[in-house]
């Protein structure tokens, strides 16, 4: 028989006091104030990239931390799904 996997309150948290409509209203407000780029990944950094949402690699380069890219990727194998994550763990 079908059962709900996570009935309200089962994890000990109160359900959120916002609705989907509240969330969409906030997204619209943010887009109006900061531009559509803020709604994409790394959109918070858009003002540093001519109001275009950058890639993670671009934020690393701007912060002059791109020399850590290999270590960052290596540490991510166990977290992000890929074939190396199955056979290799940091």
C-alpha positions in Angstrom: 0.0 0.0 0.0 1.2 3.5 -0.8 2.5 5.5 2.1 3.8 9.1 2.3 7.6 8.9 2.7 7.8 12.1 4.7 4.6 13.0 6.5 4.6 16.6 7.9 6.6 16.9 11.1 8.2 13.5 10.9 11.7 15.0 10.7 10.9 17.2 13.7 10.7 20.4 11.7 7.7 22.6 11.2 6.6 22.9 7.6 7.6 26.2 5.9 5.3 29.1 6.3 5.7 30.2 2.7 3.8 29.0 -0.4 4.9 28.5 -4.0 3.2 31.8 -4.9 5.4 33.5 -2.2 8.5 32.0 -3.8 7.6 33.1 -7.3 6.8 36.6 -6.0 10.3 36.8 -4.4 11.9 35.5 -7.7 10.1 38.2 -9.7 11.2 40.9 -7.2 14.8 39.8 -7.3 14.8 39.6 -11.1 13.3 43.1 -11.3 15.8 44.5 -8.9 19.0 42.7 -10.0 18.2 41.4 -13.5 17.4 37.9 -14.8 21.0 36.7 -14.3 20.5 36.6 -10.5 18.1 33.7 -11.0 20.8 31.5 -12.6 23.7 29.6 -11.1 26.3 32.1 -9.7 24.0 34.9 -10.7 25.0 36.7 -7.5 28.3 37.4 -9.3 26.7 38.8 -12.5 27.7 42.4 -11.7 31.3 41.4 -11.9 30.8 39.8 -15.3 29.0 42.5 -17.3 25.6 41.4 -15.9 25.9 37.8 -17.2 25.9 34.9 -14.8 29.4 33.4 -14.9 30.5 29.8 -14.8 32.2 28.5 -11.6 35.5 28.4 -13.5 35.2 32.2 -14.2 34.6 33.0 -10.5 37.7 31.0 -9.6 39.8 32.9 -12.1 38.6 36.3 -11.0 39.3 35.4 -7.3 42.7 34.1 -8.4 42.0 30.7 -7.0 42.0 28.8 -10.3 45.2 27.0 -9.3 43.1 25.0 -6.8 40.8 23.7 -9.6 42.3 20.2 -9.7 42.1 19.7 -6.0 38.5 21.0 -5.9 37.5 18.6 -8.7 39.3 15.7 -7.0 37.5 16.4 -3.7 34.2 16.6 -5.5 34.3 13.0 -6.9 32.7 11.5 -3.8 30.0 14.1 -3.7 28.9 14.6 -7.3 27.9 11.6 -9.3 30.5 10.4 -11.7 32.3 7.1 -12.4 35.4 8.1 -10.3 33.2 8.7 -7.2 32.3 5.0 -7.2 35.9 3.7 -7.2 38.0 6.4 -5.7 37.5 8.4 -2.4 39.7 11.1 -1.0 
